[in-house]
């Protein structure tokens, strides 16, 4: 994790991104815009390192939200979730390691109102299998407030579906 922000759905690039020139175009060999240069991970602080760009589709969606609403609109459920590794699975006696485990639920948030609980394992969101916290974040934040999401979860060894209505993060 880069610690840049919560939404880390970046394109990794070897293009030189110097401090101060983020926001420039990342183009392919044919001149097509593929992203907006955003950050660099560098030991020296210079241009040598790994560059990151926001994908064009995400940048366009954010731009449209800003023009229409004055800010980006992203779905929020009010959960904290972590990937399940072998140690977590063993400690919690889980028979699965795919999905993410809910470790926190915001009081009176959408997930809380829908009945999600710490310890629930989210296996899919709207039919898309979830294997990492990043996938869950993108699946949730990519939806507009007011959208309904169906989460397939595992609780106490039983699979169940929970419908949650996303809201805007308070």
PyMOL commands that set and color helices and strands:
alter all, ss='L'
color gray80, all
select helices_A, chain A and resi 56-69+86-91+110-114+133-141
alter helices_A, ss='H'
color red, helices_A
select strands_A, chain A and resi 10-13+25-27+33-41+50-55+75-76+79-83+100-105+121-125+128-129+148-155+158-165+167-168
alter strands_A, ss='S'
color yellow, strands_A
deselect
rebuild
show_as cartoon
